Amino acid sequence: MRIPLAALCLTLLFPAQTAQASSSRPSASQPSTSRPSPFQSFVGRWAGNLEYQDYGADRRVKIPVQLTITASGTDSARWLFSYDDFGTTVSSDETHRWATGTYTVKTAGQPTTQTFRSTTFAALARPGGQATLLGSELENGVKVEVRRTLRLGARTLVTLTETRQPGGDFRFRNQSSYTRK
């Protein structure tokens, strides 16, 4: 039994984030205090695969996915996914926001917003950076802890999502591996 891809899309969040940008430019005599935005490193078109744990069949499934990320302000980005669910195209439209250690994802058409915390987003401003998001959500009707690890290279993006029940070990849930088009 496969997990319906529409339900899976709700759990496949690929964080994009931005650092708070300075509202004024420093003068030539004043050093810049703003840091590069980690969000800018994600902007563009990506192609790759999503591998996810099919709980019903107790196996991993891999499907192709296209991703387009665009800036939508200094603190948010739009992530448009197109999944090939075994011959059926499924889309997901998400707004990702980053502000003061809190990362949120709002999926169009869904009533809830997922919230995560992170202290490592600045590492995504340069190639080779890695960041971790921590949060919680329902998985098969049970509240679980969620750990998402993002690795960003000059032309690659890998996101790994692991979940665990309180007191348990983190286990693979899904991983997406992309190459920049």
Beta strands, then each sheet from edge to edge (+ up, - down):
strand 1: 44-54
strand 2: 59-71
strand 3: 76-85
strand 4: 88-99
strand 5: 102-107
strand 6: 113-117
strand 7: 129-139
strand 8: 142-152
strand 9: 156-164
strand 10: 171-180
sheet 1: 1+ 2- 3+ 4- 5+ 6- 7+ 8- 9+ 10- 1+
end
